[in-house]
Amino acid sequence: MGYKVAVVGATGNVGREMLNILAEREFPADEVVALASRRSQGTEVSYGDRILKVKALENYDFSGTDICLMSAGSTVAAEWSARIGAQGCVVIDNSSKFRMDPDVPLVVPEVNSDAIGGYTKKMIIANPNCSTAQMVVALKPLHDVARIKRVVVSTYQSTSGAGKEGMDELFEQTRAIYVNDPVEKKKFTKQIAFNVIPHIDVFMEDGYTKEEWKMVVETKKMLDPKIKVTATCVRVPVFVGHSEAVNIEFEKPITDDEAREILREAPGCLVVDKREDGGYVTPLECVGEYATYISRIRVDPTVENGLAMWIVSDNLRKGAALNAVQIAEILGARYLKKAA
């Protein structure tokens, strides 16, 4: 017997991707239910070769549902997660609401899958920030070998990280520029078309943004609290796919060749690193893929035991939907053990 799975936020970018990936990976579900707000009730969404009609979250009874994939934002997660968990359904939440809660495991399966067992405290598992998720997939195998001391990361984050409204704004502004119409700003603080914006989420008192703070604290929680991290997060005019330029300082010596071989063997990683024109991966090429791609691996001569690299991934997949489904797979196989 398989699981009953609910997807909350099924009409959004990540919710639709969750449904796609559940079908692609043949998750052992007897029933999948698409949920959203009342205004989306009746909307049709795809689940493999099937069409699901969206039901209203407000009216749904979660008793008998095993796993809830939540992608509806922090406000909805705060209101509903505990109520869903109280009905015996495990919530895998994609928002930032519970990530730093000490009683909620924050999980990237390639990094800390053993933490999933902590779900029993609140019946909630948190999905990390999309930019953190792809970075720690690449950092974990290197940390295991040479121990990371410090990470300096600059992100190049696509507009899909800001939801459908962000993607729409990039499209509309680009179209407006080509036809000489006025450029309107709604989602972003400055024009995103043909521009980059060094500002994601709100500013904090120390001058960092909350997105940058998330990368620091989430890396420490999942990988190692001793690692020092500093981040600069930038929105770029790309529809899907986050990129990161990462400088890493290690405790032990490690060469670029050694790092390349370690990452080639690491789960979730795919190394594309030829020192020639086009011998690297860009966000355009990672769309629709599961892997975290690593390129431009090289020695950083400015610090002892330093490496620099380029990390790219589909933020709607590994950064969100895929990670949640991978957590659900492990949850089912190790802990719920319902499916044959």
GITATA-V783429 format. One record per pair of residues at least 24 apart in sequence whose ideal C-beta (glycine too) atoms are under 6 Angstrom apart, sorted by the first residue. I is the first residue (numbers start at 1). J is the second residue. D is the distance in whole Angstrom. If there is no record, write none. Layout:
# GITATA-V783429
<<I;J;D> <I;J;D>>
This chain:
# GITATA-V783429
<<2;28;4> <2;29;5> <2;30;4> <2;339;5> <3;29;5> <3;66;4> <3;67;6> <3;338;6> <4;31;5> <4;65;5> <4;66;5> <5;29;5> <5;32;5> <5;67;5> <6;33;5> <6;35;6> <6;65;5> <6;68;5> <7;34;6> <7;69;5> <8;35;5> <8;57;6> <8;70;5> <8;72;5> <9;71;4> <9;72;4> <10;34;4> <10;35;6> <10;36;5> <10;45;5> <10;54;6> <11;36;5> <11;40;5> <11;43;5> <13;160;6> <13;164;6> <13;316;6> <14;71;4> <14;94;6> <14;316;6> <14;320;4> <14;321;5> <15;71;5> <17;316;5> <17;321;4> <18;69;5> <18;321;4> <19;47;5> <21;321;5> <21;322;5> <21;325;5> <22;325;6> <23;47;6> <23;48;3> <28;339;4> <35;60;6> <62;87;4> <62;89;5> <63;87;5> <65;89;5> <67;328;5> <69;324;5> <81;124;5> <85;123;3> <85;124;6> <90;119;6> <90;123;5> <91;124;5> <92;125;5> <92;324;5> <92;327;5> <92;328;6> <93;126;6> <94;127;4> <94;320;5> <98;124;5> <98;126;5> <99;126;4> <100;217;6> <106;221;5> <106;222;6> <107;327;5> <108;133;5> <108;136;5> <109;326;4> <109;330;6> <110;137;5> <110;267;5> <110;268;4> <111;136;5> <111;140;5> <111;222;5> <112;222;5> <113;330;5> <116;330;6> <116;331;6> <125;327;6> <127;323;5> <127;324;5> <128;218;5> <129;214;4> <129;218;6> <130;161;6> <130;315;4> <130;319;3> <130;320;6> <131;155;5> <131;215;6> <131;242;5> <132;215;5> <132;218;4> <132;219;6> <133;318;6> <133;319;5> <133;323;6> <134;292;5> <134;311;6> <134;313;4> <134;318;6> <135;244;6> <136;219;6> <136;222;6> <136;223;5> <137;268;5> <137;292;4> <138;292;6> <138;294;5> <138;311;5> <141;262;5> <141;266;4> <142;259;6> <145;262;6> <146;250;4> <146;252;4> <146;254;4> <147;251;4> <147;252;6> <148;227;5> <148;248;6> <148;250;6> <149;249;5> <149;251;5> <150;228;4> <150;249;4> <151;229;5> <151;248;6> <152;230;5> <152;247;4> <153;231;5> <153;244;5> <153;246;5> <154;232;5> <154;245;5> <155;233;5> <155;234;6> <155;244;5> <156;234;6> <156;236;5> <156;243;4> <157;235;5> <157;242;5> <158;238;4> <158;239;6> <158;240;5> <158;241;5> <158;242;6> <160;239;6> <160;240;5> <160;316;6> <161;315;6> <162;187;6> <167;239;5> <170;237;6> <192;237;5> <193;237;6> <196;234;5> <196;236;5> <197;235;4> <198;234;5> <200;233;4> <200;235;6> <238;283;5> <240;287;5> <241;283;3> <241;286;5> <241;287;6> <241;314;6> <242;315;4> <243;283;5> <243;312;5> <244;311;4> <246;309;5> <246;311;6> <247;300;6> <247;308;5> <248;307;5> <249;303;5> <249;306;5> <250;305;4> <253;305;5> <256;297;5> <256;298;5> <256;299;5> <259;297;5> <259;307;6> <260;297;5> <263;294;5> <268;292;6> <269;294;6> <273;297;5> <281;312;5> <283;312;6> <286;312;5> <286;313;6> <286;314;5> <287;314;5> <289;314;6> <290;322;6> <292;318;6>>
